[in-house]
Amino acid sequence: MTKLRHVIGISGGKDSAALAIHLRDKYPKLELIYYFCDTGKELDETYQLIESLEGYLGKPITKLESEEAAQSGKNPFDFYYNSYKGYLPNNVARWCTRKMKLEPFEKFVGDSPAVSYVGIRGDEDREGYISTKSNIQSIFPFRKNIWSEEVITSVLSNSNRNEISDIYATLINGSDLDRVTSVVNKELRLFGRNQEPKRTDMMDKLDTLLYVDVVTFNHVVFKFLKTRNYPLSFEEDYPLLNDGQVLVRDDIFKILRDSGVGVPGYYEKLDYEVNGEIGQYARSRSGCYFCFFQQKIEWVWLYEQHPDLYQQAMEYENEKEGFTWNQHESLQDLLNPRRMKQIKADHLKRMNKEKSKGSKFLIDILDDTESEGCTACFI
Ligand code: SF4
């Protein structure tokens, strides 16, 4: 019988670390396999986190590296940077994620069925990386909806309404069943040449079914998947079906602190001064120190907190060729004191605006930008 593997990628960020702790503590019988895709360009705090996490989990976190990079003896980023002739990755040509994270991960998993756990929180609105390989199924334990969008689209599609109603009828009855059946039978509007279901209709339907009873919904999906070729169909039972818990940002910090693993130092906010006022900055993400997804204020943070790394990031740029980490502005340009001051002032203005709006995150507006763009790198 094929054995399903349960894998969890540790990015070095807070969410995936908290997910590993949460799953180990809550589901000790799940045989979790941990991995980390090393770009060779992470901050020291990332490597420290991996080390303390290994101590807590009592298991090694397998370091994945592309084979060709490993054979070259160079660190992964530098190997590919040379192969791409100094062309820096950017949000349109993101060779870094593909070469250093997705390909090693998919090779590591191979062709046998696997569940990949993704640390997207209940207070985030993003989907994260979904493998194109059908033997890898993503599960999102921090969210109320633990299933990927692809699974939900199939479960809620108009053509599967009868099947889903029938599965519900094996699990509940009476007025509960009547209520759920009326929701399930609601037709989703279709649009476009491919007649895709309208996402808003689908999300409304999903929210209602989750609201009625999340645990029953999970069992329905699980039974449905058993009739399809999904990795989870290899399992007799699956403990996460009975969870229904939603974990948000504060829970993540609590898990890290309570476990003793701790929060990576770069999330700690530090004061900066600009025009006689005090603002606060931090880094919002794990990943490469020169990640092009970072905000300008994070570049300022890098320059002031890790000037050596800023210098190294500068050395990758080639202004003549137009290869810079930020569009239309090199790291050399950004070093101009007037420009640094302007970035801080803009950042402070934005923070104060959030404060006056009563944002619940106040000075934490940076914190959730890690979810922007680099989804595959921070799962
Ligand atoms: S952290 Fe940024 S630079 Fe590094 S692999 Fe991910 S997207 Fe690329």
Residues whose N, C-alpha, C, O or C-beta is under 5 A from the ligand:
A	BS01	SF4	C96 T97 S286 G287 C288 C291 F292 C374 C377
